[in-house]
Amino acid sequence: MLLYQVFIKNQTDLPEVIHYDIISNQDSYKALSGLEDYSYYDIKITVYFEELNSILNVEEYTTTVTLIEKDQKFSVVVMEE
């Protein structure tokens, strides 16, 4: 993640995502302390890069993203490998 911040700060081109697939989605058992009344969702996603992603050293990457939702506004809480 720090590497991405360096690339963004230096305005270096990041590997382009050309396609993604949502593999699954479900309610999450995770919750942030003090924000238990929000809704949480785990989204498993595969992203496909136009070329080899030099940071991750892959052309496709599968991860689970946990989203938090309240009032139809979503934020990313965590990404897992």
Secondary structure as the mmCIF struct_conf table of DSSP 4:
data_model
#
loop_
_struct_conf.conf_type_id
_struct_conf.id
_struct_conf.beg_label_comp_id
_struct_conf.beg_label_asym_id
_struct_conf.beg_label_seq_id
_struct_conf.end_label_comp_id
_struct_conf.end_label_asym_id
_struct_conf.end_label_seq_id
HELX_RH_AL_P HELX_RH_AL_P1 LEU A 2 LYS A 9
TURN_TY1_P TURN_TY1_P1 ASN A 10 GLN A 11
HELX_LH_PP_P HELX_LH_PP_P1 THR A 12 GLU A 16
STRN STRN1 VAL A 17 ASP A 27
BEND BEND1 TYR A 29 TYR A 29
TURN_TY1_P TURN_TY1_P2 SER A 33 GLY A 34
TURN_TY1_P TURN_TY1_P3 GLU A 36 ASP A 37
BEND BEND2 TYR A 38 TYR A 38
STRN STRN2 SER A 39 ASN A 53
TURN_TY1_P TURN_TY1_P4 SER A 54 ASN A 57
STRN STRN3 VAL A 58 LYS A 70
TURN_TY1_P TURN_TY1_P5 ASP A 71 GLN A 72
STRN STRN4 LYS A 73 GLU A 80
#
